[in-house]
Structures are given as C-alpha cells and as structure tokens.
Amino acid sequence: MEDRNYRKNRQPAASCMPASDAAASGQGAVVSPVAEEKMERLKAYLRSLGSLAVGFSGGVDSTFLLAAAQEVLGSRALAITAAVSAVPARELKEAEEFCRSRGIRQVICRIDPLRIEAFRKNLPERCYYCKKAIFAEIRKTAREYGIEYVAEGSNMDDLGDYRPGLRAVEELSVTSPLREAGLYKDEIRQLSRAMGLPTWNKPSYACLASRFVYGEEITEEKLRMVERAEQFLIDHGFLEERVRMHGKLARIEVPAGDIPRIAAGGFREVLWEEFRRIGFAFITLDLRGYRLGSMNETIRGENNRQLPEP
C-alpha cells in the first residue's frame, strides 16, 4: 500500500510523511523452548491489542517487534519512524528498506530534538525529554490513522541501565510488548534469526546524542562530526564502535580484540588524518574497549549503583 499523498500541518519541530511498502520472506533457525514460549506470549499480547503502531527505528528490538506485529495483526500494524538529527541517515534508510521489503506501511515523522533545551544542553535527563517529544508525535500520528495503541521496543535488559526515556514511555501510556513477554536481547536475536530478519546479528545502537559527555552542548555540527567519524570506522570493518566526543577530542571505543587492528601503524595514520579533516583536534583510543552506555558511568552513585531518574 502506498500512502504518498498523506500530508498534515504540524508544529515547526515535527512533520510526517508516509514511506512505501512491498513484500519479502525470511528463513528459520532453531530457538530455545523458553524463547518459543515467550514468543507465544508476545503474540497473544499483540493479538489482544487489535491494532498497533510501532515506534520503529530499524534496530534489533523494534524490527523484531514490528515483524511480530505484522504477523499477528497484518494491515492493522503500522510502523512510525522518527527521523531526527541524532540518528544517522543509514539507520533511516535501513528502516525504510525493511518496511518496503515486507509490505509494511510506514510513516516517517521528522522531529527536531535540538529545539528541546534539555536535549540541546545535554542534561542527564536528555533522553526523557527527547523520547517524550518523539512518542507524543507518534501517538498523534497513530490516532490520525485510527490506531489506539502505540508500542516501543525496550526489552528486559534495558531495565539495568540509566534509562530516563522509559519514564516518558510510561507517562504517555506507550506499551512495551517485549518486556510484557519477558524477552531478553539474546532471545530476541534467536527469534529474529528464526524469522529470517536481517537485524538478528545487527550490533546494538544508540542515538548519536549518547556520544557526548553530559553537560556538553549538542549541535547539528557536532552530530554530523560523530556520524562521519563512526561511518568511517564502519566502512573500514569496525562494526561495533563508538566515537565519544569530549569537546574537540574524539574517544574511540572498539571491542578489545579490535584494538590492535585500529592501533596498527598504517591504519592509525589514515584514521588520524580523516578525523582531523572531520574537525577533531585530538584522537584517542579507549583502552577499556567498547561498551554500551559508557557516558552513564559519569552519573552513577556510590558503589556504581544507578542513580534514580530525575
């Protein structure tokens, strides 16, 4: 189904337009009985909703959730993707290609988080304000399509880190089907592989705003610098990577096993020259290696306990 004629007046910070669709199929793989049981629990929950708009980023979790929703609800499942400056263009392209290949109707909402002061100033609760703006727009769009329920793709593992965005999800009454089913990341990858989803082994990803130390102002220029730097690493085979920005200093994280390769003489010089062209004055390599949420290490309390959400 094509919806290219959809147009609505919106606030200056957000605008929506639909993307196209088509069809595809996947291939199976063996999964654990526990994961299979949780899959049936997920399907039952989705079936109870009747219709659903999925906040779809193209990552491992939301792709799995959207595919499950399409399987259960058919045309009553809608993908709504937020195109924001903190998400690389490649992620939006992959999200569009997935929906097109599987015949899923998709709506693209363009939202500018840099208009949100708490986001721009990169406060510790940045994710809360950004997520609330995004899902408020997604809810509005879903209702325009006659869909009552909106879902996001967090899983059980997401409860173990500093996640102020989950508070925004709860306040907006957005459902979390993967958590309802008790699914963990490894199980989602198993099931995704069984369903033939291209994201089953995709590295975990977080928006580019997570690359900045809290308190450092986020700008369009800085976001594009990080995007270019990370794309350079991806193009050279470093698929699990982060470029953390500390002023004009780039702190590169790659898995420990990749550190010798990235530090090798020939490539090190090429990397240094490219990062200098991008605009970094200093280029460093984090010897601890790649890890999720390393910027959150600066806001943990005594004994490395998670601070309460603001």
PAZAPA-4460 file (N, C-alpha, C; in steps of 0.05 Angstrom, whole numbers, plus 32768, in hexadecimal, padded with zeros to 4 digits):
% residues 310
    n_x    n_y    n_z   ca_x   ca_y   ca_z    c_x    c_y    c_z   seq   type   mol
   8011   7FE8   8000   8000   8000   8000   8011   8019   8000     1      M     A
   800C   802C   7FEE   801A   8045   7FED   8009   805B   7FF9     2      E     A
   8016   806C   8009   8008   8082   8017   8015   809D   8011     3      D     A
   8022   809F   7FFB   8032   80B7   7FF5   8022   80D1   7FF6     4      R     A
   8008   80D0   7FF4   7FF8   80E9   7FF4   7FF3   80F4   8010     5      N     A
   7FFB   80E5   8025   7FF5   80ED   8040   8005   8107   8047     6      Y     A
   7FF7   811C   804F   8003   8135   8058   7FF3   8141   806E     7      R     A
   8000   814B   8083   7FF2   8158   8099   8003   8171   80A2     8      K     A
   7FF5   8185   80AC   8003   819B   80B8   800C   8194   80D3     9      N     A
   8025   819B   80DA   8031   8193   80F3   803F   81AB   8100    10      R     A
   8048   81A7   8118   8059   81BB   8125   8073   81BC   8116    11      Q     A
   8081   81D3   8117   809A   81D7   8108   80AF   81C1   810F    12      P     A
   80AD   81B6   8127   80C2   81A2   812F   80BC   8186   8124    13      A     A
   80A5   8182   8118   809F   8166   810F   808D   8167   80F7    14      A     A
   8093   8155   80E4   8081   8151   80CD   8082   8134   80C5    15      S     A
   806C   812A   80B9   806A   810D   80B3   8063   8109   8096    16      C     A
   806D   80F3   808A   8065   80EB   8070   8069   80CD   806E    17      M     A
   8058   80BE   8060   805A   80A1   805F   8070   8097   804C    18      P     A
   8079   807F   8051   808C   8072   8040   807E   805B   8032    19      A     A
   808C   804F   801E   807F   803A   800E   8083   801E   8019    20      S     A
   8076   800B   800D   8077   7FEF   8017   8078   7FDB   8000    21      D     A
   807F   7FC1   8007   807F   7FAB   7FF3   807E   7F91   8003    22      A     A
   808D   7F7C   7FFA   808B   7F62   8009   80A5   7F53   8008    23      A     A
   80A9   7F42   801C   80C1   7F31   801D   80BB   7F1A   8030    24      A     A
   80CE   7F08   8032   80CC   7EF1   8045   80E6   7EEC   8052    25      S     A
   80E6   7EDC   8068   80FF   7ED7   8076   8104   7EB9   8077    26      G     A
   8119   7EB2   8086   8121   7E96   8089   8123   7E8F   80A6    27      Q     A
   811E   7E75   80AD   811C   7E6E   80C9   8136   7E65   80D5    28      G     A
   8136   7E61   80F0   814C   7E57   80FF   8141   7E4C   8119    29      A     A
   8151   7E3C   8127   8148   7E2F   8140   814A   7E43   8157    30      V     A
   8135   7E44   8167   8135   7E55   817F   812F   7E44   8198    31      V     A
   8135   7E4F   81AF   8131   7E40   81C8   8113   7E3F   81CE    32      S     A
   810A   7E2A   81DD   80EE   7E27   81E5   80E5   7E40   81F5    33      P     A
   80F6   7E4B   8205   80EE   7E62   8215   80E8   7E7A   8203    34      V     A
   80F9   7E7E   81EF   80F4   7E94   81DC   80DB   7E8F   81CC    35      A     A
   80D6   7E76   81C4   80BD   7E70   81B6   80A5   7E76   81C6    36      E     A
   80A6   7E6F   81E0   8090   7E74   81F2   808B   7E92   81F5    37      E     A
   80A0   7EA1   81F7   809D   7EBE   81F9   8092   7ECA   81DF    38      K     A
   8099   7EBE   81C8   808F   7EC7   81AF   8071   7EC4   81AE    39      M     A
   8067   7EAE   81B7   804A   7EA9   81B8   803C   7EBD   81CB    40      E     A
   804A   7EC3   81E1   803F   7ED7   81F4   803E   7EF2   81E6    41      R     A
   8052   7EF9   81D7   8053   7F12   81C8   803C   7F14   81B4    42      L     A
   8038   7EFE   81A5   8023   7EFE   8191   8008   7F02   819E    43      K     A
   8004   7EF4   81B4   7FEA   7EF7   81C2   7FE5   7F13   81CB    44      A     A
   7FFA   7F20   81D5   7FF7   7F3C   81DE   7FF1   7F4E   81C7    45      Y     A
   7FFF   7F4B   81B1   7FFB   7F5B   8199   7FDE   7F57   818E    46      L     A
   7FD6   7F3E   818E   7FBB   7F38   8184   7FA6   7F46   8195    47      R     A
   7FAB   7F49   81AF   7F97   7F55   81C1   7F94   7F73   81BC    48      S     A
   7FA8   7F7F   81AF   7FA7   7F9C   81A9   7F95   7FA3   8191    49      L     A
   7F94   7F90   817F   7F82   7F95   8167   7F90   7FA4   8151    50      G     A
   7F9D   7FB9   8157   7FAC   7FC8   8143   7FC3   7FD6   8152    51      S     A
   7FD9   7FDC   8144   7FF0   7FE6   8152   8002   7FF7   813F    52      L     A
   800B   800E   814A   8020   801E   813C   803A   8019   814B    53      A     A
   804E   8010   813D   8068   800B   814A   807B   8022   8144    54      V     A
   8087   802D   815A   809C   8040   8156   80B4   8031   814C    55      G     A
   80BA   8035   8132   80CC   8023   8124   80E6   8032   811C    56      F     A
   80FC   8029   8127   8116   8036   8122   8127   8026   810E    57      S     A
   8120   800C   810A   8130   7FFB   80F8   8145   7FEC   8108    58      G     A
   8146   7FEE   8122   8158   7FDF   8133   814E   7FC3   8137    59      G     A
   815E   7FB3   8146   8158   7F97   814B   813C   7F94   8158    60      V     A
   8137   7FA3   816D   811F   7F9F   817D   8106   7FA8   816E    61      D     A
   8106   7FC1   8163   80EE   7FCB   8156   80E8   7FBC   813C    62      S     A
   80FD   7FB2   812F   80F8   7FA3   8117   80EA   7F88   811D    63      T     A
   80F4   7F7B   8132   80E7   7F62   813B   80CA   7F67   8143    64      F     A
   80C6   7F7D   8153   80AB   7F83   815C   8098   7F89   8145    65      L     A
   80A2   7F99   8131   8092   7F9F   811A   808B   7F87   810A    66      L     A
   809E   7F75   8106   8099   7F5D   80F7   8085   7F4B   8104    67      A     A
   8087   7F49   811F   8073   7F39   812E   8058   7F46   812C    68      A     A
   8056   7F60   812E   803D   7F6E   812C   8030   7F6A   8110    69      A     A
   8041   7F6B   80FC   8036   7F66   80E1   802B   7F4A   80DE    70      Q     A
   803A   7F37   80EA   8031   7F1B   80E8   8016   7F16   80F6    71      E     A
   8012   7F24   810C   7FFA   7F20   811C   7FE3   7F32   8112    72      V     A
   7FEA   7F4B   810C   7FD5   7F5E   8106   7FD2   7F65   80E9    73      L     A
   7FE4   7F5D   80D8   7FE2   7F63   80BC   7FE2   7F81   80B6    74      G     A
   7FCF   7F8A   80A7   7FCE   7FA6   809F   7FC6   7FB9   80B6    75      S     A
   7FBF   7FAD   80CD   7FB9   7FBE   80E4   7FD2   7FC5   80F4    76      R     A
   7FE9   7FBD   80E9   8003   7FC5   80F5   800F   7FDB   80E4    77      A     A
   8018   7FF0   80F1   8023   8008   80E3   803E   800E   80EF    78      L     A
   8052   8014   80DE   806C   801D   80E7   806D   803B   80E6    79      A     A
   8075   8048   80FC   8079   8064   80FC   8096   8069   8104    80      I     A
   80A5   8076   80F2   80C2   807A   80F6   80C7   8098   80FA    81      T     A
   80D6   809E   810F   80DE   80B9   8115   80F9   80BF   8107    82      A     A
   80F9   80D1   80F5   8111   80DA   80E7   811C   80F2   80F6    83      A     A
   8131   80EF   8106   813B   8104   8116   8159   8108   8110    84      V     A
   8163   8120   8116   817F   8126   8110   8192   8115   8120    85      S     A
   818A   8109   8135   819C   80F8   8146   819D   80DB   813C    86      A     A
   8190   80D5   8126   8191   80BA   811A   819E   80BC   80FE    87      V     A
   81B3   80AC   80F9   81C0   80AD   80DF   81AE   80A6   80C8    88      P     A
   81B3   80B1   80B1   81A3   80AD   8099   81A1   8090   8092    89      A     A
   81B7   8080   8097   81B7   8064   8090   81A1   8054   809F    90      R     A
   819C   805D   80B8   8188   804F   80C8   816C   8053   80BD    91      E     A
   8166   806C   80B5   814C   8072   80A9   8149   8063   808F    92      L     A
   815E   8062   807F   815D   8053   8066   8157   8036   806A    93      K     A
   8164   8029   807E   8160   800D   8084   8144   8008   808D    94      E     A
   8139   801A   809D   811D   8018   80A7   810A   8019   8090    95      A     A
   810E   802B   807E   80FC   802D   8066   80FE   8015   8055    96      E     A
   8116   800B   8051   811A   7FF3   8040   810D   7FDB   804B    97      E     A
   810E   7FD8   8066   8101   7FC1   8073   80E3   7FC2   806E    98      F     A
   80D6   7FD8   8073   80B9   7FDA   8070   80B1   7FD6   8053    99      C     A
   80C1   7FE1   8041   80BB   7FDE   8025   80BC   7FC0   801C   100      R     A
   80D1   7FB2   8027   80D5   7F97   801E   80C0   7F84   8029   101      S     A
   80B3   7F8B   8040   809F   7F79   804C   8083   7F83   804A   102      R     A
   807E   7F98   803B   8063   7FA1   8036   8056   7FAE   804E   103      G     A
   8066   7FBA   805F   805C   7FC7   8077   8059   7FE5   8072   104      I     A
   8041   7FEF   8078   803D   800C   8075   804D   801B   808A   105      R     A
   805A   8030   8081   806C   803F   8093   8067   805D   8090   106      Q     A
   8067   806B   80A6   8065   8088   80A6   807E   8093   80B2   107      V     A
   808A   80A7   80A4   80A2   80B4   80AE   809B   80CE   80BB   108      I     A
   80A2   80D2   80D4   809E   80EB   80E3   80B8   80F9   80E6   109      C     A
   80BA   8111   80DC   80D3   8120   80DF   80D1   8132   80F7   110      R     A
   80E2   812E   810A   80E2   813B   8124   80FD   8147   8129   111      I     A
   80FE   8160   8133   8117   816E   8138   811C   816F   8156   112      D     A
   812B   815D   8162   8130   815D   817F   8141   8175   8188   113      P     A
   814F   8181   8175   8160   8198   817D   8150   81B0   8185   114      L     A
   8135   81AF   8180   8124   81C4   8189   811C   81C1   81A7   115      R     A
   8124   81A9   81B2   811E   81A4   81CE   8136   81AC   81DE   116      I     A
   8133   81BF   81F0   814A   81C9   81FF   8159   81B4   820F   117      E     A
   814B   81A3   821D   8158   818E   822D   8168   817B   821C   118      A     A
   815F   8176   8203   816E   8166   81F0   8187   8174   81E7   119      F     A
   8183   818D   81DE   8199   819D   81D3   81AF   81A1   81E8   120      R     A
   81A7   81A6   8201   81BB   81AA   8216   81C6   818F   8221   121      K     A
   81BB   8179   8218   81C5   815E   821E   81C4   815A   823D   122      N     A
   81AD   815F   8249   81AA   8159   8265   81A7   813B   8269   123      L     A
   81AC   8131   8281   81AA   8114   8286   818F   8108   827F   124      P     A
   8179   8119   8280   815F   8110   8279   8158   8116   825C   125      E     A
   816C   811B   824C   8168   8121   822F   8156   810D   8221   126      R     A
   815B   80F4   8226   814C   80DF   8218   812E   80E0   821F   127      C     A
   8128   80E7   8238   810C   80EA   8240   80FD   80FE   822F   128      Y     A
   8108   8116   822C   80FB   812B   821D   80F9   8124   81FF   129      Y     A
   810F   8119   81F5   810F   8111   81D8   80FB   80FB   81D3   130      C     A
   80FB   80E6   81E3   80E9   80D0   81DF   80CC   80D9   81E2   131      K     A
   80C7   80EB   81F5   80AC   80F4   81F9   80A2   8104   81E0   132      K     A
   80B3   8114   81D5   80AB   8123   81BD   80A6   8110   81A5   133      A     A
   80B7   80FC   81A2   80B5   80EA   818C   809B   80D9   818F   134      I     A
   8096   80CE   81A6   807F   80BC   81A9   8065   80CC   81AB   135      F     A
   8066   80E5   81B3   804E   80F5   81B1   8046   80F9   8194   136      A     A
   805A   80FD   8183   8054   8100   8166   804B   80E6   815A   137      E     A
   8057   80D0   8163   804F   80B6   8159   8033   80AF   8161   138      I     A
   802B   80B5   817A   8010   80B1   8183   7FFC   80C1   8172   139      R     A
   8003   80DA   816E   7FF1   80EB   815E   7FED   80E0   8142   140      K     A
   8003   80D7   8136   8002   80CC   811B   7FF2   80B2   811B   141      T     A
   7FF6   80A1   812F   7FE7   8088   8130   7FC9   808D   8131   142      A     A
   7FC1   80A0   8141   7FA4   80A6   8143   7F99   80B0   8129   143      R     A
   7FA9   80BF   811A   7FA0   80C8   80FF   7F9B   80B1   80EC   144      E     A
   7FA9   809B   80F2   7FA5   8082   80E2   7F90   806F   80EF   145      Y     A
   7F84   8078   8104   7F6F   8068   8111   7F7A   8051   8122   146      G     A
   7F93   8054   812B   7F9F   803F   813C   7FA2   8049   8158   147      I     A
   7F97   8039   816B   7F96   8042   8187   7FB0   803E   8196   148      E     A
   7FBD   8027   8191   7FD4   8020   81A1   7FEF   8026   8193   149      Y     A
   8002   802F   81A2   801D   8035   8199   8031   8024   81A9   150      V     A
   8045   8018   819C   8058   8007   81AA   8075   8010   81A4   151      A     A
   8086   800B   81B7   80A3   8010   81B4   80B1   7FF6   81B9   152      E     A
   80CB   7FF5   81B2   80D9   7FDB   81B1   80ED   7FD5   81C7   153      G     A
   80EA   7FE0   81DF   80FD   7FDA   81F4   80F9   7FBD   81FE   154      S     A
   810E   7FB1   8207   810D   7F95   8211   8116   7F94   822E   155      N     A
   8117   7F7C   8239   811D   7F79   8255   8139   7F83   825D   156      M     A
   814C   7F80   824A   8167   7F89   824F   8169   7FA8   8253   157      D     A
   8156   7FB6   8247   8156   7FD3   8249   8150   7FDE   8265   158      D     A
   8146   7FCC   8276   8140   7FD5   8291   8158   7FD7   82A3   159      L     A
   8170   7FCE   8299   8188   7FCE   82A9   819A   7FE6   82A6   160      G     A
   8192   7FFA   8296   81A3   8011   8292   8193   802A   8298   161      D     A
   81A0   8041   8297   8193   805B   829B   8182   8061   8283   162      Y     A
   8168   805F   8284   8156   8062   826D   813F   8075   8274   163      R     A
   8145   808F   8275   812F   80A2   827B   8119   80A2   8266   164      P     A
   8120   8099   824D   810C   8098   8238   80F5   8085   823E   165      G     A
   80FA   8071   824F   80E4   805E   8256   80CF   806C   8267   166      L     A
   80D6   8080   8276   80C2   808F   8285   80AF   809E   8272   167      R     A
   80BA   80A9   825D   80A9   80B7   8249   8096   80A3   823C   168      A     A
   809F   808B   8236   808F   8077   822A   8077   8070   823D   169      V     A
   807C   806D   8256   8067   8067   826A   8053   807E   826C   170      E     A
   805D   8096   826C   804C   80AE   826F   8039   80B1   8258   171      E     A
   8041   80A8   8240   8031   80AB   8228   8020   8092   8223   172      L     A
   8021   807F   8236   8012   8065   8233   8019   8056   821A   173      S     A
   8033   8057   8213   803D   8048   81FC   8043   802C   8207   174      V     A
   803B   8018   81F8   803F   7FFC   8201   805B   7FF2   81FA   175      T     A
   8064   7FDF   820A   807F   7FD2   8206   807B   7FB4   8203   176      S     A
   8072   7FAB   81EC   806B   7F8E   81E9   8082   7F7B   81EE   177      P     A
   809A   7F83   81E8   80B1   7F70   81EC   80B5   7F6C   820A   178      L     A
   80B2   7F81   8219   80B4   7F7E   8236   809C   7F6F   8242   179      R     A
   8085   7F74   8236   806D   7F65   823F   8071   7F47   823C   180      E     A
   807F   7F3F   8226   8084   7F23   8221   809D   7F19   8230   181      A     A
   80AB   7F2A   823E   80C3   7F22   824D   80DB   7F1C   823B   182      G     A
   80DD   7F28   8224   80F2   7F21   8211   810C   7F31   8217   183      L     A
   8122   7F22   8215   813D   7F2E   8217   8149   7F30   81FC   184      Y     A
   815F   7F3F   81FA   816B   7F44   81E0   8174   7F2B   81D2   185      K     A
   8181   7F19   81E0   818A   7F00   81D3   8172   7EF0   81C8   186      D     A
   815C   7EF0   81D6   8144   7EE1   81CC   8139   7EEF   81B3   187      E     A
   8139   7F0A   81B4   812F   7F19   819C   8140   7F13   8184   188      I     A
   815A   7F10   8188   816C   7F0A   8172   8167   7EED   8167   189      R     A
   8162   7EDA   817A   815B   7EBF   8172   8142   7EBF   8160   190      Q     A
   812E   7ECC   816B   8114   7ECC   815C   8116   7EDB   8142   191      L     A
   8125   7EF1   8142   8129   7F01   812A   8136   7EF0   8114   192      S     A
   8149   7EE0   811C   8157   7ECE   8109   8143   7EB9   80FE   193      R     A
   8133   7EAE   8110   811F   7E9B   8108   810B   7EA6   80F4   194      A     A
   8105   7EC0   80F7   80F2   7ECE   80E5   80FF   7ED8   80CC   195      M     A
   8119   7ED4   80CA   8128   7EDE   80B2   812B   7EFC   80B1   196      G     A
   812C   7F09   80C8   812E   7F26   80C8   814C   7F2E   80C4   197      L     A
   8151   7F41   80B3   816D   7F49   80AE   817B   7F56   80C5   198      P     A
   816C   7F5D   80DA   8178   7F6A   80F1   8180   7F57   8108   199      T     A
   817D   7F3D   8104   8181   7F2A   811A   819D   7F2D   8126   200      W     A
   81B1   7F34   8115   81CC   7F37   8120   81D6   7F54   811D   201      N     A
   81C4   7F66   811A   81CC   7F82   8118   81D7   7F8C   8133   202      K     A
   81ED   7F9B   8133   81F7   7FA5   814C   81E3   7FB8   8159   203      P     A
   81E4   7FB9   8174   81D2   7FCB   8182   81D9   7FE8   817B   204      S     A
   81C5   7FF9   817B   81CA   8014   8173   81BA   8027   8185   205      Y     A
   81C6   803E   818A   81B9   8053   8199   81BC   806D   8189   206      A     A
   81AA   8080   818E   81AB   8099   817E   81C5   80A8   8183   207      C     A
   81CC   80B9   8170   81E6   80C7   8171   81E8   80DA   8189   208      L     A
   81D2   80E2   8195   81D3   80F3   81AC   81E1   80E5   81C3   209      A     A
   81E2   80CB   81C4   81EF   80BC   81D9   820D   80BD   81D7   210      S     A
   8218   80CA   81C3   8235   80CB   81BF   8241   80E3   81CD   211      R     A
   8231   80F4   81DA   823B   810C   81E6   823A   810A   8204   212      F     A
   824F   8115   8211   824F   8116   822E   8239   8128   8238   213      V     A
   822B   8120   824D   8215   8130   8257   821E   814D   825D   214      Y     A
   820E   815F   8255   8215   817C   8259   8221   8189   8241   215      G     A
   822C   817A   822E   8237   8186   8216   8220   818B   8202   216      E     A
   821E   81A3   81F8   8208   81AA   81E6   8209   819A   81CC   217      E     A
   81F2   8190   81C4   81F0   8181   81AB   81E7   8193   8195   218      I     A
   81F5   8193   817E   81EE   81A3   8167   81ED   8191   814E   219      T     A
   81E1   819C   813A   81DF   818D   8120   81FB   8187   8116   220      E     A
   820D   819A   8118   8228   8196   810E   8236   817F   811D   221      E     A
   8233   817E   8137   8240   8169   8147   8234   814E   8140   222      K     A
   821A   814C   813D   820D   8133   8136   8217   8128   811B   223      L     A
   821B   813A   8108   8224   8132   80EE   8242   8129   80EF   224      R     A
   8251   8136   8101   826D   812E   8105   826E   8111   810F   225      M     A
   825E   810B   8123   825E   80F0   812E   8254   80DC   8119   226      V     A
   823F   80E4   810A   8234   80D2   80F6   824A   80CB   80E1   227      E     A
   8258   80DF   80D7   826D   80DB   80C3   8283   80C9   80CF   228      R     A
   828B   80CE   80E7   82A1   80BF   80F4   8299   80A2   80F7   229      A     A
   8281   809D   8101   8278   8081   8104   8274   8073   80EA   230      E     A
   826A   8081   80D6   8266   8075   80BC   8281   806D   80B0   231      Q     A
   8296   807D   80B5   82B1   8076   80AC   82BA   805C   80B8   232      F     A
   82B5   8058   80D2   82BD   8040   80DF   82AD   8028   80D4   233      L     A
   8293   802C   80D1   8282   8016   80C6   828C   800E   80AA   234      I     A
   8292   8022   8099   829B   801D   807E   82B6   800D   807E   235      D     A
   82C4   800F   8094   82DE   8000   8096   82DC   7FE7   80A7   236      H     A
   82C3   7FDD   80AA   82BF   7FC3   80B6   82BB   7FC2   80D4   237      G     A
   82BA   7FDA   80E1   82B6   7FDB   80FE   8298   7FDE   8103   238      F     A
   8289   7FC8   8105   826C   7FC9   8106   8262   7FCF   8122   239      L     A
   8271   7FC8   8137   826A   7FD0   8152   827D   7FE6   815A   240      E     A
   8273   7FFE   815B   8285   8015   8161   8274   802C   816C   241      E     A
   8282   803E   8179   8276   8057   8182   828C   806C   8180   242      R     A
   8285   8084   8177   8297   809B   8179   828A   80AE   818C   243      V     A
   8296   80B0   81A4   828C   80C1   81B9   829A   80DC   81B6   244      R     A
   828B   80F2   81B9   8295   810C   81B4   8298   811C   81CE   245      M     A
   82B0   8125   81D4   82B6   8135   81EB   82C2   8150   81E1   246      H     A
   82B1   8163   81DB   82BB   817C   81CE   82C6   8175   81B3   247      G     A
   82DF   817B   81AE   82EC   8175   8194   82FB   815A   8195   248      K     A
   82F8   814C   81AB   8305   8132   81AD   82F2   811B   81A6   249      L     A
   82FB   8109   8196   82EC   80F1   818F   82F7   80D9   819F   250      A     A
   82E6   80CB   81AE   82EE   80B3   81BD   82E1   809B   81AF   251      R     A
   82F1   808B   81A2   82E7   8075   8192   82E5   805C   81A3   252      I     A
   82CE   804E   81A2   82CA   8035   81AF   82C6   801F   819A   253      E     A
   82D5   800A   819B   82D1   7FF2   818B   82D5   7FDA   819D   254      V     A
   82CA   7FC2   8196   82CF   7FAB   81A7   82ED   7FA7   81AC   255      P     A
   82F3   7F9B   81C3   830F   7F98   81CA   831F   7F89   81B5   256      A     A
   8312   7F75   81A8   8320   7F66   8193   8327   7F77   817A   257      G     A
   831A   7F8E   8177   831F   7F9F   815F   8333   7FB5   8165   258      D     A
   833B   7FB8   817E   834D   7FCD   8185   8368   7FCB   8177   259      I     A
   8374   7FB3   8175   838E   7FB2   8166   838B   7FBA   8149   260      P     A
   8374   7FB3   813D   8370   7FB9   8120   836D   7FD7   811C   261      R     A
   835D   7FE4   812E   8359   8001   812A   8371   8011   8131   262      I     A
   8383   8005   8142   839B   8013   814B   83B3   800E   8138   263      A     A
   83AF   7FFC   8125   83C5   7FF5   8113   83CE   800D   8104   264      A     A
   83E8   800F   8100   83F5   8027   80F5   83E8   8032   80DC   265      G     A
   83E4   8022   80C7   83D9   802C   80AE   83BD   8037   80B1   266      G     A
   83AB   8028   80BE   8390   8031   80C0   838E   8048   80D4   267      F     A
   839E   8048   80E9   839E   805D   80FD   83A2   8079   80EF   268      R     A
   83B4   807A   80DD   83BA   8093   80CF   83A2   809B   80BD   269      E     A
   8396   8088   80AF   837F   808E   809E   8368   8099   80B0   270      V     A
   8364   808B   80C6   834E   8093   80D8   8353   80AF   80E3   271      L     A
   836C   80B5   80EC   8372   80CF   80F7   836D   80E5   80E2   272      W     A
   8376   80E0   80CA   8372   80F5   80B5   8354   80F9   80AF   273      E     A
   8344   80E4   80AF   8328   80E7   80A9   8319   80F5   80C0   274      E     A
   831F   80EE   80D8   8312   80FB   80EF   831A   8118   80F1   275      F     A
   8333   811F   80EA   833B   813B   80E9   832C   814A   80D4   276      R     A
   8327   813D   80BD   8317   814A   80A8   82FA   814F   80B1   277      R     A
   82F0   813C   80C1   82D5   813F   80CB   82D3   8157   80DE   278      I     A
   82E9   815C   80ED   82E9   8173   80FF   82F3   816E   811B   279      G     A
   82FC   8155   8121   8306   814F   813B   8323   8158   813E   280      F     A
   8329   8164   8154   8345   816D   8159   8356   8156   8166   281      A     A
   8349   8145   8176   8357   812F   8183   8347   8115   817F   282      F     A
   8355   8100   8179   8348   80E6   8174   8355   80D1   8187   283      I     A
   8344   80C5   8198   834E   80B2   81AC   833F   8097   81A9   284      T     A
   834C   8082   81B4   8340   8067   81B4   833C   805F   81D1   285      L     A
   8323   8058   81D8   831C   804F   81F3   8326   8033   81F7   286      D     A
   8339   8030   8209   8346   8016   820D   8334   8002   821B   287      L     A
   831E   800B   8227   830B   7FF8   8233   82FA   7FEA   821E   288      R     A
   82F8   7FF7   8207   82E9   7FEA   81F1   82CC   7FF3   81F0   289      G     A
   82BF   7FE9   81DB   82A3   7FF0   81D6   8290   7FE5   81EC   290      Y     A
   827D   7FF6   81F5   8269   7FEE   8208   8251   8001   8205   291      R     A
   823A   7FF6   820A   8221   8006   8208   821F   8019   821F   292      L     A
   8216   8032   8219   8210   8045   822E   8228   804F   823E   293      G     A
   8240   8051   8232   8257   8059   8242   8254   8075   824D   294      S     A
   8245   8086   823F   8241   80A1   824A   8231   80A1   8264   295      M     A
   8221   808C   8268   8211   808A   8281   8223   8084   8299   296      N     A
   823C   807C   8294   824E   8076   82AA   8254   808F   82BA   297      E     A
   8250   80A6   82AE   8255   80C0   82BB   823F   80C8   82CE   298      T     A
   8228   80BB   82CC   8211   80C4   82DD   8208   80AD   82F0   299      I     A
   8219   809A   82F5   8212   8085   8308   8219   808C   8324   300      R     A
   820A   8082   8336   820E   8089   8352   8224   8078   835F   301      G     A
   8225   8079   8379   8238   806A   8389   8235   804C   8383   302      E     A
   824C   803E   8382   824D   8021   837C   8241   801B   8360   303      N     A
   8242   802F   834E   8239   802B   8332   821C   8024   8330   304      N     A
   820C   802D   8343   81EF   8028   8341   81E2   803C   8330   305      R     A
   81CC   8034   8322   81BE   8047   8311   81B1   805D   8321   306      Q     A
   81B4   8075   8318   81A6   808C   8325   8189   808A   831E   307      L     A
   8178   8094   8330   815B   8095   8329   8156   80A8   8312   308      P     A
   8142   80A3   8302   813C   80B5   82EC   8133   80D0   82F7   309      E     A
   813C   80E6   82EA   8134   8101   82F4   8116   8106   82F1   310      P     A
***
